[in-house]
Every structure is written in structure tokens, then in C-alpha cells.
Amino acid sequence: MTIEIDVLNGDASWPLAKPLFDAVWPPHVLATLPWAGIAFAHAEFRVLVQDEAGEALCHVGIYRRDITWNGRKVPAAGIGGVLTRADARSRGYASMALDAAIQTLKHEGSAAFAMLFCEPHNVPFYMGRNWKPFDGEIFAEQPEQGRVRFDAIAPYIYDLRGRAPQTGIIDLCGLPW
Ligand SMILES: CC(C)(COP(=O)(O)OP(=O)(O)OC[C@H]1O[C@@H](n2cnc3c(N)ncnc32)[C@H](O)[C@@H]1OP(=O)(O)O)[C@@H](O)C(=O)NCCC(=O)NCCS
């Protein structure tokens, strides 16, 4: 099968990505996840793996944000919404899409590190791809509560330029991803 991998504008490509989100996380599944009810930011860019018919098989969202680390402003990046359609898994699509996201961030050059948040059962997948646990506290904003501790899913960090923090207090300075 021929596939295509592209890095696209986040808002413009949402209609392509949405059917994949609906298939992997339909409402009854979403309701059971540890992050049910949490408001998330929209991706600035999306890596999409599509089949010949243009259907999305795999998605990785890319975010850029000036966060604070121990009160200091730091340009960081986020990865979120990593998902592959159930019938297209274990073909390396998520690994390829993650690589494309990391290459995009390295090329763009402003972020010192990337962060993602994941459930315990996906930890081995990311640890095997060079993501390291962040052993600190995360704060983020939520529409009604304002600034809150964000601990529903655990933070992992990918070092982009050899200066990634491993501990401390990170404020995402906006909605989580
Ligand atoms: C996790 C996920 C994105 C992986 O997608 P994928 O396209 O199958 O990933 P790849 O093909 O690149 O890599 C799969 C490899 O990682 C391994 N892997 C996949 N999920 C894993 C997990 N949770 N823990 C450990 N290894 C895992 C597979 O065994 C496979 O190894 P293999 O190629 O030797 O068989 C996919 O399983 C998925 O969409 N899950 C549901 C949504 C989800 O939980 N997303 C993560 C949100 S943080």
C-alpha cells in the first residue's frame, strides 16, 4: 500500500484527522480515559499518515508554547494525539509520524525540548523512542478553574537540544495538550 506522510497546518487539517479521532476515541471510550473531561489545546501542526484514498491512518499533533520551568520562561514544544487506526497498527506509522514531528521541531529550532503526556500502558512505547520521564510537577490552565495542577497523565520529555529539564515545576501557561 502506498502511504503519504505530511506535516500540515493544525486547523486546516482537522477535518482529515477527525474521523481517526472518532474511530480510536469514540465518546464511550473517551469517557473511560483518565483525561476525560479535561480541555486540551488544538494542535498547531499535525503529522498525518494517509492511505491512497486520503484516509488518515495515523496522527501526531505538534504544539509550540512558551512554558515556564521553575518560573523561567522557556520555549518548548508539545506532542499529543498520537493515534493509529486499530487496523493499521504495528506497521511503524506512529514511529514514523513521531520522527517526522521531532525532525520538524529540530528543524524549526526554537524549542529546547518536547513534552507529551501518556497513560502507563503506553510508557514502554515512548521510552523505547527516547522519551524520558519528567519527575516534577505540571500546572496548566482549565477553562473554569484557571491554573490547576495537571497530574491526570504523566509527563515525558524528549531532549531536542541537550538542555531538557528532568525535574522541577513546569507551567504549561495555557491548556494542556
Ligand atoms: C500507541 C499507538 C499510537 C502505536 O501506533 P502504531 O502505529 O501501532 O505504532 P508503531 O507501529 O510505530 O509501533 C508499534 C510498536 O510499538 C509497540 N507498541 C505499541 N503500543 C505499545 C505500548 N502501549 N507499549 C509498548 N509497546 C507498544 C508495538 O508492539 C509495536 O512493536 P512491533 O513493531 O515490534 O510490533 C497505537 O497503539 C494507538 O493508536 N493506540 C491507541 C491510542 C493511544 O493510546 N495513543 C497514545 C496516546 S499518548
The ligand as an ORCA input file, in Angstrom:
! r2SCAN-3c Opt
* xyz 0 1
  C       0.281      3.604     20.641
  C      -0.042      3.648     19.155
  C      -0.164      5.097     18.704
  C       1.083      2.938     18.388
  O       0.802      3.079     16.995
  P       1.484      2.152     15.875
  O       1.317      2.850     14.582
  O       0.968      0.769     16.007
  O       2.988      2.215     16.334
  P       4.257      1.629     15.565
  O       3.784      0.655     14.537
  O       5.131      2.727     15.182
  O       4.981      0.899     16.703
  C       4.322     -0.175     17.254
  C       5.337     -0.927     18.021
  O       5.331     -0.427     19.330
  C       4.826     -1.426     20.178
  N       3.793     -0.813     20.994
  C       2.643     -0.269     20.604
  N       1.959      0.162     21.674
  C       2.723     -0.126     22.720
  C       2.579      0.057     24.093
  N       1.482      0.596     24.611
  N       3.580     -0.348     24.880
  C       4.694     -0.920     24.365
  N       4.887     -1.121     23.088
  C       3.899     -0.738     22.285
  C       4.171     -2.489     19.349
  O       4.353     -3.730     19.938
  C       4.930     -2.370     18.086
  O       6.108     -3.099     18.133
  P       6.425     -4.043     16.905
  O       6.526     -3.135     15.717
  O       7.731     -4.659     17.311
  O       5.288     -4.968     16.827
  C      -1.362      2.880     18.858
  O      -1.311      1.637     19.502
  C      -2.640      3.597     19.251
  O      -3.187      4.385     18.474
  N      -3.161      3.344     20.465
  C      -4.424      3.944     20.900
  C      -4.297      5.419     21.155
  C      -3.263      5.732     22.197
  O      -3.251      5.167     23.282
  N      -2.373      6.662     21.854
  C      -1.324      7.128     22.714
  C      -1.761      8.393     23.366
  S      -0.432      9.037     24.352
*
